[in-house]
Amino acid sequence: MTKHKNGKKLLSQKQFKYEKDKDIKEEFLSPFRQNNLKPSTAKTVRSILFKVDEYENQIDKSIYDFSLEERDDFITSMFPNKSRDVVNVTRSYLVGYVNYCIDNNLVRHMENRFSLISIDDVDKYVNTVAVKMKYLSKEEIREAQDKLVNNCDKLMLRLIPLSIRGRTEEGNTNEELINLRVKDAIESYETHKLKVWNNDADYRYVEINDEIVDLLKKTIADDRYTINNGSQYSKKGHNKIAGRGIGNKSFPLNDTDYVFRTSGNKHGKVRVNFFNLRINSFKKWIGNPYITITNLYNSGIIDYAIQLKNEKGAELDNDDYNNIIEKFTYGNPQISQDGSEDWSVPIAKIKSMVKDYIELKS
């Protein structure tokens, strides 16, 4: 169940059935569902239509009849709007849906008020609080680290902004964290270069500092994990006293060849969702609902880009951005007909993130 700002409980998206223009919404969604190449797109469109129907029912009006004020309130109140890119994606699907309604003769005035939102208008919809909290500086990451009790959690928080996570494709999520080996960590104590592996047995080296070396040593030496970050309260609510096995109790960690361990897997590596679940817990422990693996990783990209800019004393050029892409293994190129690689899209995304950060943190 989800809850709207007025406290009313709403059905989850799996349980949800459209109430307004049901057939049109299903027809608009259908081509995205049939595109097996990008199933995530259908999920995105479905989520947007879910919010469209929810807001339509709140004000008892179809989206294509929203006033300009209702349009703006809908976008700002129903979507997280964490960046310009996110707002632009949402806007494009809303424009497409309203155009589809116009093409099907549902709109008497024949006007798509969402298409009136220009590129220059996008900034006013961006959630500045979200942007400020999701992109963390080195100092803010250190402050967040101080709120964590377990060394392995602190290490996780610090490694991801250094680019250590792995490919985002299915089957390889978090591979570099999962495959982080004790013997490679020990070698890095002297070299300050940490060897990380993907699932194809390819490796690369990531430069680390003394703080990371210290966390690696402590994490490897730890033989127990403190549950719930040492809190004396239950995970179910801050006002509930912890039950048996919860609170400041701990469990033993398996002795394996890998840096990140748990008590449940005696064969060595932790499971793929280990890191996502742990990072999700960080949101409460640290007090930041926008902490995710992706946001920590992007925070590292932004920090490195600003570092390069300061060292250079000038704006970054494409060679600098290609350096960032290589260091963080960021994004994928578009392949042209002659076989050459075009990295303009990843470069544009990095520029947008850095611009958002500098403007909102200043």
C-alpha positions in Angstrom: 0.0 0.0 0.0 1.1 3.6 -0.6 0.0 6.7 1.2 -0.8 10.0 -0.3 0.1 13.3 1.4 -3.4 13.6 2.8 -2.9 10.3 4.7 -5.3 8.2 2.5 -4.1 4.7 1.7 -3.9 3.8 -1.9 -3.5 0.6 -3.8 -0.1 -0.5 -4.9 0.6 -0.5 -8.6 0.1 -4.2 -9.0 -3.3 -4.0 -7.4 -4.3 -0.8 -9.1 -6.9 -0.5 -11.8 -7.3 2.7 -13.8 -10.5 4.6 -13.2 -10.4 7.4 -15.8 -9.9 6.7 -19.5 -9.0 3.1 -18.6 -9.0 1.8 -22.2 -7.0 4.7 -23.5 -4.3 4.2 -20.9 -4.1 0.5 -21.6 -3.8 1.2 -25.3 -1.1 3.8 -24.9 0.8 1.4 -22.6 0.5 -1.6 -24.9 3.3 -0.9 -27.4 5.7 -0.4 -24.6 4.8 -3.7 -23.1 5.3 -5.4 -26.4 8.9 -4.0 -26.7 10.9 -6.8 -25.2 14.1 -4.9 -25.8 13.4 -2.4 -23.1 11.0 -3.9 -20.5 12.0 -1.2 -18.0 10.4 1.4 -20.3 7.0 -0.2 -19.9 7.5 -0.2 -16.2 8.3 3.5 -16.2 5.3 4.4 -18.4 3.0 2.3 -16.2 4.3 4.1 -13.1 3.6 7.5 -14.7 0.1 6.5 -15.8 -0.5 5.2 -12.3 0.2 8.6 -10.9 -1.8 10.3 -13.7 -4.9 8.3 -12.7 -4.3 8.9 -9.0 -4.1 12.7 -9.5 -7.1 12.7 -11.9 -9.2 11.0 -9.3 -8.1 13.5 -6.6 -9.3 16.5 -8.6 -11.9 14.6 -10.7 -10.6 15.8 -14.0 -8.7 14.1 -16.8 -5.1 15.0 -17.4 -5.8 16.6 -20.8 -8.2 19.1 -19.1 -5.7 20.1 -16.4 -5.3 23.9 -16.0 -1.7 25.2 -16.1 -1.7 25.5 -12.3 -3.1 21.9 -11.9 -0.5 20.7 -14.4 2.4 22.2 -12.4 1.0 20.9 -9.1 0.7 17.5 -10.6 4.3 17.3 -11.7 5.8 18.7 -8.5 3.6 16.8 -6.1 3.5 13.4 -7.7 7.0 12.9 -9.0 10.4 13.0 -7.2 12.0 15.1 -9.9 15.5 14.5 -8.8 17.1 16.0 -11.8 16.5 17.8 -15.1 16.9 14.5 -17.0 14.2 12.9 -14.8 11.8 15.8 -15.4 12.4 15.7 -19.1 11.7 11.9 -19.3 8.5 12.4 -17.3 7.5 15.3 -19.5 8.0 13.4 -22.7 5.8 10.6 -21.7 3.1 12.9 -20.4 3.2 14.9 -23.7 2.9 11.6 -25.6 0.0 10.4 -23.6 -2.0 13.6 -24.0 -1.3 13.7 -27.7 -2.6 10.1 -27.8 -5.8 11.3 -26.1 -6.1 14.1 -28.7 -5.6 11.7 -31.6 -8.4 9.6 -30.1 -10.8 12.6 -30.1 -11.0 12.9 -26.3 -9.8 16.5 -26.0 -12.4 19.1 -27.2 -10.0 22.0 -26.9 -7.3 20.1 -28.8 -4.5 21.6 -26.7 -1.7 19.7 -25.0 -0.7 21.9 -22.1 2.2 19.6 -21.2 3.9 20.3 -24.6 4.0 24.0 -23.5 6.7 23.1 -21.0 9.9 24.2 -22.6 13.5 23.1 -21.9 14.0 26.4 -20.0 11.0 25.7 -17.8 12.3 22.3 -16.5 14.4 23.8 -13.7 11.3 25.0 -11.8 10.1 21.4 -11.4 13.4 20.0 -10.1 13.2 19.0 -6.4 16.2 21.0 -5.1 16.0 19.2 -1.7 16.3 15.8 -3.5 19.3 17.0 -5.6 21.1 18.4 -2.6 20.6 15.1 -0.6 21.3 12.6 -3.3 24.7 14.0 -4.5 27.1 13.9 -1.5 30.5 15.6 -1.2 33.5 13.8 0.3 32.9 15.6 3.6 29.2 14.6 3.6 30.1 11.0 2.9 32.5 11.1 5.9 29.8 12.6 8.1 27.4 9.8 6.9 30.1 7.2 7.7 30.3 8.4 11.3 26.7 7.4 11.8 27.4 3.8 10.9 28.5 1.3 13.5 29.9 -1.6 11.4 33.1 -1.2 9.6 31.9 -3.2 6.6 29.0 -0.7 6.2 31.4 2.2 6.4 33.6 0.5 3.8 30.7 -0.1 1.5 29.7 3.6 1.7 33.2 4.7 0.8 34.0 2.3 -2.0 31.0 3.0 -4.2 31.9 6.7 -4.8 35.4 5.5 -5.9 33.6 3.7 -8.9 33.6 0.2 -7.3 30.3 -1.5 -8.1 30.4 -3.2 -11.4 28.2 -3.3 -14.5 24.5 -2.5 -14.1 23.3 -5.2 -16.5 21.4 -8.2 -15.3 23.6 -10.9 -13.7 26.5 -8.5 -13.1 24.9 -6.1 -10.6 27.4 -5.1 -7.8 29.9 -7.6 -9.1 33.0 -5.7 -8.1 31.8 -5.4 -4.5 30.7 -9.1 -4.4 34.1 -10.3 -5.8 36.3 -8.1 -3.6 38.9 -10.6 -2.2 40.8 -10.4 1.0 44.1 -11.2 -0.6 43.7 -8.3 -3.0 42.7 -6.0 -0.2 45.9 -7.0 1.7 48.0 -6.3 -1.3 46.5 -2.8 -1.5 47.8 -1.9 2.0 51.2 -1.0 0.5 50.3 -0.2 -3.1 47.2 1.8 -2.4 45.7 0.3 -5.5 42.8 -2.0 -5.0 42.3 -4.8 -7.4 38.6 -5.4 -8.3 37.1 -8.1 -10.4 34.0 -8.5 -12.6 32.2 -11.7 -13.2 34.1 -12.4 -16.4 37.4 -12.6 -14.5 38.6 -9.3 -15.8 40.1 -6.9 -13.2 41.1 -3.3 -12.9 42.9 -1.2 -10.2 41.3 1.6 -8.2 43.4 4.0 -6.3 42.6 4.2 -2.6 43.8 6.4 0.3 44.9 5.6 3.9 41.3 5.9 5.2 40.1 3.1 2.9 43.1 1.0 3.8 42.2 1.4 7.4 38.6 0.4 6.8 39.7 -2.6 4.8 41.8 -3.8 7.6 39.1 -3.4 10.2 36.4 -5.0 8.0 38.6 -8.1 7.4 39.4 -8.3 11.1 35.8 -8.1 12.3 34.2 -11.4 13.2 30.7 -10.1 14.2 28.1 -7.8 12.7 26.0 -5.5 14.9 22.4 -5.8 14.0 20.3 -2.7 13.0 23.3 -0.4 13.4 23.3 -0.8 17.1 19.9 0.7 17.5 17.8 -0.3 20.5 14.6 0.1 18.5 12.9 -2.2 16.1 13.2 -1.8 12.3 9.4 -1.5 12.2 9.2 1.8 14.0 11.3 4.2 16.1 8.8 4.1 18.9 8.8 0.3 19.3 11.4 -1.3 21.6 13.4 -3.9 19.8 12.3 -7.5 20.0 14.4 -10.6 20.5 17.4 -10.7 18.2 17.0 -7.1 17.2 18.6 -4.0 18.6 22.2 -3.9 19.6 22.8 -7.6 19.3 25.2 -9.1 16.8 25.7 -12.2 14.7 29.0 -14.0 13.7 30.5 -13.4 10.3 31.7 -16.3 8.2 35.4 -16.6 7.6 35.7 -16.5 3.8 38.1 -15.3 1.1 36.0 -12.2 0.5 35.9 -8.8 2.2 32.1 -8.6 2.4 30.6 -11.4 4.4 27.5 -12.5 6.2 26.4 -15.4 8.4 24.1 -16.9 5.9 26.4 -18.0 3.0 29.1 -20.4 4.0 30.4 -20.7 0.4 32.0 -17.3 0.3 30.4 -14.6 -1.7 27.4 -12.7 -0.6 24.3 -12.6 -2.8 23.5 -9.8 -5.3 20.8 -8.2 -3.2 23.0 -8.0 -0.1 24.3 -4.5 -1.0 20.9 -3.1 -2.1 19.3 -4.2 1.1 22.1 -2.9 3.2 22.2 0.5 1.4 18.4 0.7 1.8 18.9 0.4 5.6 21.5 3.2 5.4 18.6 5.6 4.5 17.2 5.3 8.0 20.5 5.0 9.9 22.1 8.0 8.2 18.9 10.0 7.9 19.0 10.5 4.1 16.2 8.9 2.0 18.0 9.5 -1.2 21.1 7.3 -0.5 21.3 4.6 -3.2 24.2 2.8 -4.9 23.6 4.8 -8.0 23.6 8.2 -6.2 26.8 7.3 -4.3 28.4 6.3 -7.5 27.3 9.5 -9.2 28.5 11.5 -6.2 32.0 10.1 -6.9 31.7 11.1 -10.6 30.7 14.7 -9.6 33.5 15.0 -7.0 36.1 13.8 -9.5 34.8 16.1 -12.2 35.0 19.1 -9.9 38.5 18.1 -8.8 39.6 18.0 -12.5 38.0 21.3 -13.1 39.8 22.9 -10.2 43.1 21.4 -11.1 42.7 22.6 -14.7 41.4 26.0 -13.8 39.1 25.9 -16.8 36.0 24.1 -18.1 36.4 20.5 -18.9 36.7 19.4 -22.5 35.7 16.1 -24.1 39.1 14.5 -23.3 38.4 15.2 -19.6 35.0 13.7 -19.8 36.4 10.7 -21.6 38.8 10.4 -18.7 35.9 10.4 -16.2 34.0 7.8 -18.3 37.0 5.5 -18.3 37.8 5.9 -14.6 34.2 5.1 -13.6 33.4 2.8 -16.5 30.4 5.1 -16.9 27.7 4.6 -19.6 27.8 3.0 -23.0 28.5 4.6 -26.4 26.2 4.8 -29.4 27.6 2.9 -32.3 27.4 4.7 -35.7 27.1 3.1 -39.1 30.8 3.2 -39.7 31.4 1.4 -36.3 32.8 4.4 -34.4 31.7 5.1 -30.9 29.7 8.2 -29.9 30.0 9.1 -26.2 28.0 12.3 -26.4 25.0 10.9 -24.4 27.1 9.8 -21.3 29.1 13.1 -21.5 25.9 15.1 -21.5 24.6 13.2 -18.5 27.8 13.9 -16.5 27.6 17.6 -17.5 24.0 17.8 -16.3 24.8 16.2 -12.9 27.7 18.5 -12.3 25.7 21.5 -13.3 22.8 20.5 -10.9 25.3 20.0 -8.1 27.2 23.2 -8.5 24.1 25.3 -8.8 22.2 23.8 -5.9 25.2 23.4 -3.5 26.4 27.0 -4.0 
